[in-house]
Amino acid sequence: MKSKFLIGIFMVLVFGLTACSLDINISTDDKKPDVIDNGDSQDQDQDQGQDKDQDKEDDKQYENEVFKEVTVSKSNGKATVKGKARVFEGVFQYAVISGTEILLEDHYQTDGAPAWGDFEITIDSELMAKENVSIELFVYSAKDGSKTDSLTIPLK
């Protein structure tokens, strides 16, 4: 009877330690970015047409855990992406994408975490001439080199 009791305690101890030592990793990469629309939701003048649509687009802000207050403004065929990033050693990557084609991939250096560093990226008009152009802001994981904290923003 005593040996069954000791075996039972041993089994509970082994299972408990095994359960506590499991590394459960929940990925947040599938989350859609938060879009904050700072524009007035009521229709005021419909006569302004495209200018009003452009103003609404300029009022949108995109964010996730490491990028915030990200806005896109367009001028002379170029797009300017501005925002704040809180990333390790202040380095993040970005890619300009058209469909599945990567048009440009580069990195940006700003203030390192825990500070929120400002950034401003200008996309040339040649890249903006493509169809369905978007910019992806992301960080390469120090653990395994995979993309993390990705934020994709349509530019066109």
Residue pairs with C-beta under 8 A, 6 or more apart in sequence:
28 65
28 149
29 147
29 148
29 149
29 150
31 64
33 62
33 63
33 64
33 151
33 152
33 153
34 62
34 63
34 64
35 60
35 61
35 62
36 60
36 61
36 62
36 63
37 56
37 59
37 60
37 61
38 59
38 60
38 61
39 55
39 56
39 59
39 60
45 52
46 52
54 74
57 72
57 74
58 71
58 72
58 73
58 74
60 71
60 72
61 68
61 69
61 70
61 71
61 83
62 70
62 71
62 83
62 151
62 153
63 69
63 70
63 83
63 151
64 149
64 150
64 151
65 149
66 85
66 86
66 87
66 92
66 139
66 149
66 151
67 83
67 84
67 85
67 92
67 137
67 149
67 151
68 83
68 84
68 86
68 116
69 82
69 83
69 84
70 81
70 82
70 83
70 84
70 137
70 151
70 153
71 81
71 82
71 83
72 79
72 80
72 81
72 153
72 155
73 79
73 80
73 82
74 80
74 128
74 155
76 125
77 125
77 128
77 129
78 122
78 123
78 124
78 125
78 128
79 122
79 123
79 128
79 133
79 135
79 155
80 120
80 121
80 122
80 123
81 94
81 119
81 120
81 121
81 122
81 123
81 135
81 137
81 153
81 155
82 118
82 119
82 120
82 121
83 118
83 119
83 137
84 116
84 117
84 118
84 119
85 92
85 108
85 110
85 116
85 117
85 119
85 137
86 113
86 114
86 115
86 116
86 117
87 110
87 112
87 113
87 117
87 139
87 149
88 112
88 113
88 139
88 142
89 112
89 113
90 109
90 110
90 111
90 112
90 113
90 117
91 107
91 108
91 109
91 110
91 139
92 107
92 108
92 110
92 119
92 137
92 138
92 139
93 105
93 106
93 107
93 108
93 137
93 138
93 139
93 140
94 105
94 106
94 107
94 108
94 121
94 135
94 136
94 137
94 138
95 102
95 103
95 104
95 105
95 106
95 135
95 136
95 138
96 102
96 103
96 104
96 105
96 123
96 127
96 133
96 134
96 135
96 155
97 103
97 133
97 134
97 135
97 136
97 152
98 127
98 130
98 131
98 132
98 133
98 134
99 131
99 132
101 130
103 127
103 130
103 133
104 123
104 127
108 119
108 121
110 117
110 118
110 119
111 117
111 118
121 135
123 133
123 135
123 155
127 133
128 155
128 156
130 156
131 156
132 154
132 156
133 154
133 155
133 156
134 152
134 153
134 154
134 155
134 156
135 152
135 153
135 155
136 150
136 151
136 152
136 153
137 150
137 151
137 152
137 153
138 147
138 148
138 149
138 150
138 151
139 147
139 148
139 149
140 146
140 147
140 148
141 147
141 148
